[in-house]
């Protein structure tokens, strides 16, 4: 019971406005900066992973979560196609 309360409090502490977690916000900030520095080109999942200090699988999950919230979109079957939406 105490562990569940702690975990719930911890999850609330890492949430930021807009429904993104702090990790998602960090990844979004990196994507935005990368695109500004590279003429709109999107980073790879490996580059996102290195930037946020997580695994490539976790980077994929972060972007997947941002897509579910409508913050980013991508084009299926097209590499490096992450687009930041107007909701971001």
Secondary structure, 3 states (H helix, E strand, C coil): CHHHHHHHHHHHHHECHHHCEHHHHHHHHHHHHHHHHCCCCCCCHHHHHHHHCCCHHHHHHHHHHHHHCCCEECCCCCCCCCEECCCC
